[in-house]
Amino acid sequence: MSDTIKGFKRTHSCGNISSRNIGDKVIVMGWVQKRRDHGGVIFADIRDRSGIVQAVFNPGLNDESFIRADKLRSEYVVALKGEVKKRPEGNVNPDIPTGEIEIKCEELRILDKAQTPPIQIEDYLEVGEDLRLKYRYLDLRRPKMKNIMKMRHRIMKTTRDFLDDNGFWEIETPILTKSTPEGARDYLVPSRINKGHFFALPQSPQIFKQLLMVSGIEKYFQIARCFRDEDLRANRQPEFTQIDLEMSFVTKEDVFEITEGLMRRVFSEADIDIPKEIRVLSYQEAMDRFGSDKPDLRFSMELKDISDIVSESDFKIFSGTVQKGGQVKGINFKGGSNSARSVIDGFEEYVKLFNAKGLAWIALREEEIKSPITKFLSQTEIDSVIEKMDAETGDLLLFVADEKDVVASALGNLRLKIARDYDLIPEEVYEFVWIVDFPLFEYDEDRKRYVAKHHPFTAPIEEDIDKLDEKPSSVRADAYDLVLNGEELGGGSIRINNRSLQEKVFSILSMDQEEQEEKFGFLLRAFEYGTPPHGGIAFGLDRLMMITSRTDSIRDVIAFPKTQRATSPLTDAPSKVAKEQLEELGISIKL
């Protein structure tokens, strides 16, 4: 590709010039990072995506170029020709790769001028995120952001190369598709040609990738754009990218094998090692031990069940809860016994956010056991609780007594809060875990019906199929999530591959035959023509990027993200449209 501009053809990128090029004539192009006038000699740092190089302008070498150099300002776009020279003694900059050399400029051309940028083009910014997003094209000039975009490219290329090496075909699926219930709201697109009808933007390629398995493709992947109209949390975006895989004639162990191989390749781009074997926990074990189906295993502080110890105690909050079918669990905050009462009260207020009624505690201090509840417990009960909690002098034991789901949520979240607040989580440690055997269904108390834990196309574990009619809540899904450091990297399942079982699952989800046909008739018909056993998994590319780029914000890893209000400060989207456009679509707006 030619980089010839106004008679100049770029020979080198700024960051790739080194002492090996001393004596070479070079032509570089880029932006002015900064300009300095040192008593008749002008220095300018020229930046492109590869890095920075220093250019030197002397009046005697080219008077016209020197005059131009005197007018340079930050972010001017320039092309310059010159000779690579070794920097004088004392002027070497060890902080940049090109710090040993400079370019003695023989000719300078200004390709475009620039206004003073509203944000600094440097990594350590103290500026609001909305301003960064409004001027995203400037924000992306910063080295940190360019490196993230480069990493994103590398991970996408690595993914494609690995999957191609393993026999997968990359196949695109439709963006304009049918609205089907998959959890979140669909983004809808009105059809001008078919007035009153709507396309939906895909929440995932789920149904189409299953149809590709029916088609005999056998191994499919796609780096897919997905859309969900949901209330946004800190690291959610209305449009996002996922690495999507599907395979025929496989078990979940086959999916694990290909996934772990891919993850090793992807994380190697960020110099992160993955263990040879990734541990596997059942959903129930994860909930029992960590209060979460996305457990962070970088620290211990496991939930311990003391229900059997306190079931007959005189502390009625404990014993009464157990007798009503609830449970009492605790966590051990090692070394926390001297926490101020205000801190413990803060913990109590925190667990109430997760519907816990309160928080009991026992502080094992050097001089005494301090607690408002020990007077209701026998010495045998206290000793048994301490033993069960693996406690010792200096520890603070924190307990919740409630329904099982509330206990898990309250203590699981308190566990994470304490670990974050007290720096108990080691840096640069990566703990992967597979979570398996999820419930196939959850019961929605508000809607008084079952809903799918993952999605309605997930197959039940074969040995649980007989329970579908009598006790759907006990049926386990042949589903799996890959979790890293408390974040879900990806999830998938073995799919249903015959019509009768799919119809039964739809029925349990309170979907009658008419609704099944209207929403999923095309899929059910496909299952009548020989469908192989199949399964797959999907990974959030943006979340992978957050981890490999070591950033806390999902907006840092997307070139043009939306805010938490699902708006774009850059383009002012979403925006109103002309009345004529609405009339053409047969739409009227009622606010």
C-alpha positions in Angstrom: 0.0 0.0 0.0 1.4 3.4 -0.9 1.8 6.1 1.8 2.7 8.7 -0.8 1.3 12.1 0.2 2.2 15.4 -1.5 5.3 13.8 -3.0 6.3 12.1 0.3 6.3 8.3 0.7 6.5 7.1 4.3 9.4 4.8 4.8 9.2 4.1 8.5 6.7 4.2 11.4 7.8 6.6 14.2 8.1 3.9 16.9 10.1 1.5 14.8 13.2 3.6 14.2 16.2 2.6 16.3 19.9 2.9 16.6 20.1 0.4 13.7 18.8 3.2 11.4 21.5 5.7 12.3 22.7 7.3 9.1 19.5 6.3 7.2 17.3 8.8 5.4 13.7 8.4 6.5 10.3 9.8 6.0 7.8 9.7 8.8 4.2 10.9 9.2 2.1 11.5 12.2 0.8 13.9 14.9 2.8 16.4 16.8 2.8 15.3 20.5 4.6 18.4 21.7 7.0 21.1 20.4 9.8 22.7 22.3 12.0 25.7 21.3 15.5 25.6 22.8 17.1 28.8 21.8 16.9 28.6 18.1 16.7 24.8 17.8 13.2 23.4 17.7 12.3 19.9 18.9 9.1 18.1 18.1 7.9 14.7 19.2 6.1 13.1 16.3 3.6 10.3 17.1 1.9 7.6 15.1 0.2 4.4 16.3 3.6 2.7 16.7 5.1 5.2 19.1 7.0 8.5 19.2 10.2 9.8 17.7 12.0 13.1 18.3 12.6 15.4 15.3 15.1 18.3 15.4 14.8 21.4 13.2 17.9 23.6 12.7 17.5 27.0 10.8 20.6 26.4 8.6 19.5 23.0 7.3 16.2 24.2 5.7 15.0 27.7 6.5 11.5 27.1 5.1 11.0 23.9 7.1 12.3 25.7 10.2 9.7 28.5 9.8 7.0 25.8 9.5 8.3 24.0 12.6 8.1 27.2 14.5 4.3 27.2 13.8 3.7 23.6 14.9 1.2 23.0 17.7 0.0 19.8 19.4 -2.0 17.4 17.1 -0.9 19.1 13.9 -0.5 16.3 11.3 2.9 16.4 9.6 5.2 14.6 7.2 9.0 15.0 7.5 12.1 13.8 5.8 15.5 13.6 7.5 18.5 11.6 8.6 18.5 9.4 11.7 21.2 10.6 14.2 22.4 9.4 17.5 21.3 11.7 20.3 24.0 13.7 22.0 25.3 12.5 25.4 22.9 13.5 28.2 19.9 13.7 25.9 19.1 10.0 25.7 15.6 9.2 26.9 15.5 5.6 28.3 11.7 5.8 28.8 10.9 5.3 25.1 12.1 2.8 22.5 13.4 5.5 20.2 15.2 7.4 23.0 18.7 6.8 21.6 18.0 8.5 18.3 16.5 11.6 16.7 15.7 12.7 13.2 17.5 15.8 11.8 14.7 17.2 9.7 15.6 18.3 6.2 12.0 18.9 5.0 8.8 19.4 6.8 5.3 19.5 5.4 2.1 20.3 7.4 -0.6 18.0 6.3 -3.3 19.5 8.5 -3.6 21.9 11.4 -5.5 21.2 14.6 -7.4 23.2 17.2 -6.4 22.8 20.9 -7.8 19.4 21.8 -10.4 19.4 24.6 -8.7 16.4 26.2 -5.0 15.7 26.6 -3.5 13.0 24.4 -1.8 11.1 27.2 -2.6 8.1 29.4 -3.1 9.8 32.8 -6.3 11.8 32.2 -8.3 13.5 34.9 -11.4 14.2 32.8 -15.0 12.9 32.9 -15.9 9.9 30.9 -18.7 11.7 29.0 -16.1 14.2 27.6 -13.9 11.3 26.6 -16.8 9.6 24.8 -17.8 12.9 23.1 -14.3 13.2 21.7 -13.7 9.5 21.3 -11.6 9.9 18.2 -9.2 11.9 20.4 -9.4 9.5 23.3 -8.4 6.7 21.0 -5.2 8.5 20.1 -3.9 7.9 23.6 -1.3 5.1 23.8 -3.3 3.1 26.3 -6.4 3.1 24.1 -4.5 2.2 21.0 -2.9 -0.7 22.8 -6.3 -2.0 23.9 -7.6 -1.7 20.3 -4.5 -3.6 19.1 -5.1 -6.3 21.8 -8.7 -6.6 20.6 -7.5 -7.2 17.0 -4.9 -9.8 18.2 -7.5 -11.7 20.2 -10.0 -11.7 17.3 -7.3 -12.9 14.9 -6.0 -15.5 17.4 -9.6 -16.8 17.8 -10.1 -17.1 14.1 -6.8 -18.8 13.6 -7.3 -21.3 16.4 -10.8 -22.3 15.4 -9.9 -22.5 11.7 -7.0 -24.9 12.7 -9.6 -27.0 14.6 -12.0 -27.4 11.6 -14.5 -24.6 12.4 -16.2 -22.6 9.7 -17.0 -18.9 10.2 -20.5 -18.3 9.1 -22.6 -15.1 9.5 -26.1 -15.2 10.8 -28.9 -12.6 10.2 -28.9 -9.3 12.0 -32.6 -8.6 11.0 -34.5 -11.5 12.5 -37.6 -12.6 14.3 -38.5 -11.4 17.8 -38.3 -14.4 20.1 -38.2 -14.5 23.9 -34.7 -15.0 25.1 -34.7 -13.1 28.4 -34.0 -9.4 27.8 -36.1 -7.1 25.6 -35.5 -7.1 21.8 -34.4 -4.0 19.9 -37.1 -3.8 17.2 -36.8 -2.6 13.6 -40.0 -1.6 11.8 -40.4 -2.9 8.3 -41.4 -0.3 5.7 -42.4 -2.9 3.1 -44.4 -5.0 5.5 -46.1 -2.2 7.6 -47.1 -3.2 11.1 -44.4 -5.9 11.2 -41.1 -5.7 12.9 -37.7 -7.3 12.7 -35.6 -7.8 15.9 -31.9 -7.4 16.3 -30.4 -10.6 17.6 -29.7 -11.1 21.3 -27.5 -14.0 20.2 -27.2 -16.2 17.2 -28.7 -19.1 19.3 -31.4 -20.5 17.0 -29.5 -19.9 13.8 -26.4 -21.8 15.0 -28.6 -24.7 16.0 -30.1 -24.6 12.5 -26.6 -24.7 11.1 -26.1 -28.0 13.0 -29.3 -29.3 11.5 -27.8 -28.2 8.1 -24.8 -30.5 8.7 -22.2 -27.7 9.1 -20.9 -29.6 12.2 -18.5 -26.9 13.4 -19.5 -23.3 13.3 -18.1 -20.1 14.8 -18.8 -16.4 14.5 -17.6 -13.2 16.2 -21.1 -12.0 16.4 -22.7 -8.6 17.2 -25.5 -8.9 19.7 -28.1 -6.5 21.0 -30.2 -6.4 24.2 -32.5 -3.7 25.3 -32.0 -4.0 29.1 -31.4 -1.8 32.0 -27.7 -1.2 31.9 -25.4 -1.9 34.8 -21.8 -0.8 35.2 -20.3 -3.2 32.6 -23.2 -3.8 30.3 -23.7 -2.4 26.8 -26.8 -2.4 24.6 -24.7 -3.8 21.7 -21.8 -6.1 22.3 -19.7 -8.8 20.7 -19.5 -12.4 21.5 -17.3 -15.3 20.3 -20.0 -17.9 19.4 -19.3 -21.6 18.8 -21.4 -24.7 18.0 -20.5 -28.3 17.3 -22.3 -31.5 16.4 -21.8 -35.0 17.9 -20.3 -33.7 21.1 -20.6 -33.9 24.9 -19.9 -31.1 27.3 -16.4 -32.5 27.8 -15.7 -32.0 24.1 -16.9 -28.4 24.4 -14.6 -28.0 27.5 -11.6 -29.3 25.6 -12.0 -26.9 22.6 -12.8 -24.0 24.9 -9.8 -24.5 27.1 -7.5 -24.7 24.1 -9.0 -21.4 22.8 -8.7 -19.7 26.1 -5.0 -20.7 26.4 -4.3 -19.2 23.0 -6.3 -16.0 23.8 -4.8 -15.4 27.2 -1.3 -16.1 26.0 -1.7 -12.8 24.0 -1.8 -11.1 27.4 0.9 -13.2 29.0 -1.6 -15.0 31.3 -1.2 -18.7 31.9 -4.1 -21.0 32.3 -3.7 -24.2 34.3 -3.6 -27.6 32.5 -6.7 -28.7 34.2 -9.5 -26.3 35.1 -11.5 -27.3 38.2 -15.2 -28.2 37.9 -17.8 -27.3 40.5 -21.5 -28.1 40.4 -23.9 -25.2 40.7 -25.1 -26.5 44.0 -21.6 -26.7 45.4 -20.7 -23.2 44.2 -23.8 -21.8 45.9 -23.3 -23.8 49.1 -19.6 -22.8 49.5 -19.4 -19.3 47.9 -23.0 -18.1 47.7 -22.6 -17.5 44.0 -22.7 -19.4 40.7 -19.8 -17.1 39.6 -17.5 -17.7 42.5 -14.2 -15.8 42.9 -11.7 -18.4 44.0 -8.8 -16.1 44.5 -9.5 -16.1 48.3 -11.2 -18.5 50.7 -13.8 -17.2 53.2 -16.2 -19.9 52.3 -19.8 -20.0 53.6 -20.2 -22.6 56.5 -23.5 -24.1 57.4 -24.1 -24.2 61.2 -27.8 -25.0 61.0 -27.4 -28.4 62.7 -25.5 -26.8 65.6 -28.0 -24.1 66.4 -31.3 -25.9 65.5 -32.2 -26.3 69.2 -30.4 -23.2 70.6 -32.1 -20.6 72.8 -31.3 -18.0 70.2 -34.7 -18.1 68.5 -33.6 -16.2 65.4 -31.3 -19.1 64.6 -33.4 -22.1 65.8 -36.7 -20.7 64.5 -35.2 -20.1 61.1 -34.0 -23.7 60.9 -37.3 -25.1 62.1 -39.1 -23.2 59.4 -36.9 -24.8 56.7 -34.4 -22.0 56.4 -30.7 -22.2 57.2 -28.0 -20.4 59.2 -24.6 -19.9 57.6 -21.6 -17.8 58.3 -18.3 -16.5 57.0 -15.0 -16.1 58.8 -13.4 -12.6 58.4 -9.9 -13.7 59.4 -8.2 -11.0 61.6 -11.4 -8.9 61.7 -12.2 -9.3 65.4 -11.3 -5.7 66.3 -13.5 -4.2 63.7 -15.4 -1.2 65.1 -19.1 -1.6 65.8 -19.8 1.0 63.1 -18.0 -1.3 60.6 -20.1 -4.3 61.7 -23.3 -2.2 61.5 -22.2 -1.3 58.0 -21.9 -5.0 57.1 -25.4 -5.5 58.4 -26.9 -2.7 56.3 -25.1 -4.2 53.3 -26.6 -7.7 53.7 -30.1 -6.1 54.0 -29.6 -4.9 50.4 -29.9 -8.6 49.5 -33.1 -9.1 51.6 -31.4 -10.4 54.7 -33.3 -9.4 57.9 -30.1 -8.9 59.9 -26.5 -10.0 60.6 -25.3 -11.8 63.8 -21.6 -11.8 64.8 -19.0 -13.2 67.1 -15.7 -11.5 67.6 -12.9 -13.7 68.9 -10.8 -11.1 70.6 -7.6 -11.6 72.5 -9.1 -10.8 75.8 -12.7 -12.1 75.3 -15.3 -13.4 73.0 -17.4 -10.3 72.1 -20.9 -10.9 70.7 -24.5 -9.9 71.3 -25.7 -13.5 70.7 -23.4 -15.7 72.7 -25.5 -15.3 75.9 -28.2 -17.3 74.1 -25.8 -20.1 73.1 -24.4 -22.9 75.3 -20.7 -23.3 75.6 -21.0 -26.5 73.6 -22.8 -24.6 70.9 -20.2 -21.8 70.9 -17.3 -24.3 70.7 -19.0 -26.2 67.9 -19.6 -23.0 65.9 -16.0 -21.9 66.4 -14.8 -25.4 65.2 -17.1 -25.5 62.2 -16.0 -22.0 61.2 -12.3 -22.9 61.4 -12.0 -19.8 63.7 -9.2 -18.7 66.0 -8.4 -15.7 68.1 -8.5 -12.5 66.0 -11.3 -13.7 63.7 -14.8 -12.1 63.2 -17.6 -14.5 62.4 -20.6 -13.1 60.5 -23.9 -15.0 60.3 -27.2 -14.8 58.3 -30.3 -16.8 59.2 -32.9 -16.8 56.5 -34.3 -18.6 53.5 -31.5 -20.5 51.6 -31.5 -18.2 48.6 -31.3 -15.1 50.8 -28.5 -16.5 52.9 -26.4 -17.4 49.8 -27.0 -14.0 48.2 -26.3 -12.0 51.4 -23.2 -13.8 52.5 -21.9 -14.3 49.0 -22.0 -10.6 48.4 -20.7 -9.7 51.8 -17.8 -12.1 51.2 -16.8 -10.1 48.1 -17.3 -6.7 49.8 -14.9 -7.6 52.6 -12.4 -9.1 50.2 -12.4 -5.9 48.1 -12.5 -3.4 51.0 -9.7 -5.1 52.9 -7.4 -6.0 49.9 -7.8 -9.8 50.4 -7.8 -10.5 46.6 -4.2 -11.1 45.2 -3.3 -9.3 42.0 -2.3 -11.1 38.8 -3.9 -14.3 40.0 -6.3 -16.0 37.6 -8.6 -18.7 38.9 -10.7 -20.4 36.3 -13.6 -22.8 37.2 -16.3 -24.6 35.2 -19.8 -24.4 36.8 -22.1 -27.3 35.8 -25.4 -28.9 36.6 -27.5 -25.8 36.8 -31.2 -26.1 37.4 -33.0 -26.3 34.1 -35.9 -24.1 35.4 -36.5 -21.4 38.0 -39.9 -20.6 39.4 -40.9 -17.0 38.9 -43.1 -16.0 41.9 -44.3 -12.9 40.3 -45.5 -14.6 37.1 -46.4 -17.8 38.9 -44.7 -20.0 36.4 -41.4 -21.7 35.5 -38.8 -19.8 33.4 -35.6 -21.1 31.8 -32.5 -20.7 33.9 -30.4 -20.2 30.7 -32.6 -20.4 27.6 -35.4 -22.8 26.5 -33.2 -24.7 24.1 -30.9 -26.2 26.8 -31.1 -30.0 27.1 -31.8 -31.6 30.5 -29.3 -34.0 31.9 -30.4 -37.4 30.4 -30.9 -39.0 33.8 -33.3 -36.2 34.9 -35.6 -36.3 31.8 -38.1 -38.5 33.7 -38.6 -35.8 36.3 -39.9 -33.2 33.8 -43.5 -34.2 34.3 -43.6 -34.5 38.0 -40.9 -32.2 39.4 -39.5 -29.8 36.9 -37.7 -27.8 39.6 -35.4 -30.8 40.3 -34.3 -31.2 36.7 -30.7 -30.3 36.0 -29.5 -28.7 32.8 -26.7 -30.0 30.7 -25.3 -26.5 30.9 -22.0 -25.0 31.8 -20.4 -21.6 32.5 -16.7 -20.8 32.5 -15.9 -18.4 35.3 -12.8 -16.4 35.9 -12.1 -14.4 39.1 -15.9 -14.1 39.8 -16.8 -13.0 36.3 -18.7 -15.2 33.8 -16.5 -15.4 30.7 -18.9 -17.6 28.8 -21.7 -20.0 29.0 -23.3 -22.7 26.9 -25.0 -26.1 26.9 -25.8 -29.2 25.1 -29.0 -28.4 23.2 -32.3 -30.2 22.7 -32.2 -32.0 19.4 -35.7 -33.4 19.0 -39.2 -31.9 18.6 -41.0 -33.8 21.3 -38.6 -32.9 24.0 -38.4 -29.3 22.9 -42.2 -29.1 22.9 -42.3 -30.5 26.4 -39.9 -27.9 27.7 -41.9 -25.1 26.0 -45.0 -26.5 27.7 -43.4 -26.4 31.1 -42.5 -22.7 30.4 -46.3 -22.1 29.9 -46.1 -21.8 26.2 -49.1 -23.3 24.4 -49.0 -25.0 21.0 -50.2 -21.9 19.2 -47.4 -19.7 20.8 -44.8 -22.4 20.1 -45.8 -22.5 16.5 -46.0 -18.8 16.1 -42.5 -18.1 17.7 -40.5 -21.3 17.0 -42.4 -23.3 14.4 -39.5 -23.0 12.0 -37.1 -24.6 14.6 -39.6 -27.3 15.5 -40.0 -28.2 11.9 -36.3 -28.4 11.4 -36.1 -30.9 14.2 -38.3 -33.3 12.1 -35.5 -33.9 9.6 -32.7 -35.6 11.5 -30.9 -33.3 14.0 -27.5 -34.4 15.4 -26.7 -34.0 19.1 -25.1 -30.7 19.4 -23.8 -28.1 21.9 -21.8 -25.0 22.1 -20.7 -22.0 24.1 -20.5 -18.2 23.7 -18.0 -15.8 25.2 -18.3 -12.1 25.8 -15.4 -10.6 23.8 -15.7 -7.3 25.6 -15.4 -9.0 29.0 -12.4 -11.0 27.8 -10.9 -7.7 26.7 -11.4 -6.1 30.1 -9.5 -8.9 31.7 -6.6 -9.2 29.2 -6.3 -5.4 29.0 -6.5 -5.1 32.8 -9.1 -2.4 32.8 -12.2 -2.0 35.0 -14.5 -0.4 32.4 -16.1 -2.2 29.5 -16.2 1.2 27.7 -12.4 1.2 27.5 -12.4 -1.9 25.3 -15.0 -0.9 22.7 -14.0 1.7 20.1 -17.3 3.6 20.2 -19.3 2.5 23.3 -22.6 3.8 24.8 -22.9 5.4 28.2 -24.8 3.7 31.0 -27.8 5.6 29.8 -27.5 3.8 26.4 -26.6 7.0 24.6 -23.7 8.1 22.4 -22.2 11.5 23.4 -20.2 11.4 20.1 -23.2 11.1 17.7 -26.0 12.1 20.0 -27.7 8.8 19.3 -30.5 7.9 19.9 -32.1 10.9 18.2 -35.5 11.9 16.9 -36.2 11.2 13.2 -38.2 13.2 10.6 -42.0 13.0 10.6 -41.8 11.8 7.0 -39.7 8.8 8.0 -42.2 7.8 10.6 -45.1 8.1 8.2 -43.3 6.0 5.7 -43.1 3.3 8.3 -46.7 3.7 9.4 -45.6 4.8 12.9 -46.9 7.5 15.2 -45.2 8.5 18.4 -47.2 8.8 21.6 -45.1 10.1 24.5 
